[in-house]
């Protein structure tokens, strides 16, 4: 018996398997990936600029138009300003909801992105190609993360 114990002790023990590294945890619904955070913050900033543009255009068109007696041009500029204002507010709501990881935010940003792409194609201006590509990439990215939105 003593010999058996000595033999067992003298035999090299198999090396312990190193513990496998745990896989990076997949984001669970409600957790915000860094890409969504960046897109949301940039979207909120752009939305605020659109709102500011709308307020400026609508407000200044009334003041300048009445001072210079421009008539119909004043009305057109004011309408464009109001449209900017409304779109900016919808954009702002969409990106705030996206930041909060709400499904309605994901849906609004995706729908507004598709509309942006369609308008870019319809206007057929070469500078819109960059906007179309960037918007398409944003939509693709958000589509890959859609299961995270609650």
C-alpha positions in Angstrom: 0.0 0.0 0.0 2.7 2.4 0.9 4.3 1.7 -2.5 1.0 2.5 -4.3 0.7 5.8 -2.5 4.3 6.6 -3.4 3.7 5.7 -7.0 0.5 7.8 -7.2 2.4 10.8 -5.6 5.4 10.4 -7.9 3.3 10.2 -11.1 2.7 13.6 -12.7 -0.8 14.7 -12.2 -2.6 15.9 -15.4 -2.5 19.6 -15.7 -5.7 21.3 -14.6 -7.6 22.7 -17.5 -7.4 26.5 -17.5 -10.8 28.0 -16.8 -12.4 29.1 -20.1 -12.8 32.8 -20.4 -16.4 33.7 -20.0 -17.9 35.0 -23.2 -18.8 38.6 -23.2 -22.3 38.9 -22.0 -24.8 39.6 -24.8 -26.6 42.8 -24.2 -30.0 42.1 -22.8 -33.1 44.0 -23.7 -33.1 47.5 -22.3 -29.3 47.8 -22.1 -28.0 50.6 -24.3 -25.0 49.7 -26.6 -22.4 52.4 -27.2 -23.4 52.9 -30.8 -27.0 53.6 -29.9 -25.8 56.1 -27.3 -23.7 57.9 -29.8 -26.4 58.0 -32.4 -29.0 59.2 -29.9 -26.8 62.1 -28.7 -25.9 63.2 -32.2 -29.5 62.9 -33.2 -30.6 65.0 -30.3 -28.1 67.7 -31.1 -29.1 67.8 -34.8 -32.8 67.9 -33.8 -32.1 70.9 -31.6 -30.3 72.6 -34.5 -33.3 71.9 -36.8 -35.7 73.3 -34.2 -33.5 76.4 -33.8 -33.5 76.8 -37.6 -37.2 76.5 -37.8 -37.8 79.1 -35.1 -35.3 81.4 -36.6 -36.7 81.1 -40.1 -40.3 81.4 -39.1 -39.6 84.3 -36.7 -37.2 86.3 -38.9 -39.3 85.8 -42.1 -42.2 87.6 -40.4 -40.0 90.5 -39.1 -38.0 90.9 -42.3 -40.9 90.3 -44.6 -43.1 92.9 -43.0 -40.3 95.5 -42.8 -39.4 95.0 -46.4 -42.9 94.4 -47.7 -42.1 91.1 -49.4 -45.6 89.7 -49.3 -45.8 86.1 -50.4 -42.1 85.3 -49.8 -42.6 86.0 -46.2 -45.5 83.5 -46.0 -43.4 80.8 -47.8 -40.4 81.3 -45.5 -42.7 81.1 -42.5 -44.3 77.9 -43.7 -40.8 76.3 -44.3 -39.8 77.5 -40.8 -42.9 75.8 -39.2 -42.2 72.6 -41.1 -38.6 72.6 -39.8 -39.9 73.2 -36.3 -42.4 70.3 -36.5 -39.8 67.9 -38.0 -37.2 69.0 -35.4 -39.6 68.2 -32.6 -40.6 64.8 -34.0 -36.9 64.1 -34.5 -36.1 65.1 -31.0 -38.8 62.9 -29.5 -37.6 60.0 -31.7 -34.0 60.3 -30.5 -34.9 60.8 -26.9 -37.0 57.6 -27.1 -34.1 55.8 -28.9 -31.8 56.9 -26.0 -34.2 55.4 -23.5 -34.2 52.2 -25.6 -37.9 52.4 -26.3 -39.2 50.5 -29.3 -41.2 53.5 -30.5 -37.9 55.4 -30.7 -36.4 52.7 -32.8 -39.4 52.7 -35.1 -39.5 56.5 -35.5 -35.8 56.8 -36.2 -36.0 53.9 -38.7 -39.1 55.4 -40.5 -37.6 58.9 -40.6 -34.4 57.4 -42.0 -36.3 55.6 -44.7 -38.1 58.8 -45.5 -34.8 60.7 -45.6 -33.4 58.1 -48.1 -36.5 58.3 -50.3 -36.4 62.1 -50.4 -32.6 62.0 -51.1 -33.3 59.7 -54.1 -36.2 61.8 -55.3 -34.2 65.0 -55.3 -31.4 63.4 -57.3 -28.8 65.8 -56.0 -25.3 64.3 -55.9 -24.6 65.6 -52.4 -27.5 63.5 -51.1 -25.4 60.3 -51.8 -23.5 60.7 -48.6 -26.6 61.4 -46.6 -28.3 58.3 -48.2 -25.3 56.1 -47.4 -25.0 57.3 -43.8 -28.7 57.0 -43.2 -28.7 53.5 -44.6 -25.8 52.5 -42.4 -27.7 53.9 -39.3 -30.8 51.9 -40.3 -28.8 48.7 -40.8 -27.1 49.2 -37.4 -30.3 49.8 -35.6 -31.9 46.8 -37.3 -29.2 44.6 -35.9 -29.9 45.9 -32.4 -33.7 45.8 -32.7 -34.1 43.0 -30.2 -32.7 45.2 -27.4 -35.5 47.8 -27.6 -38.3 47.2 -25.2 
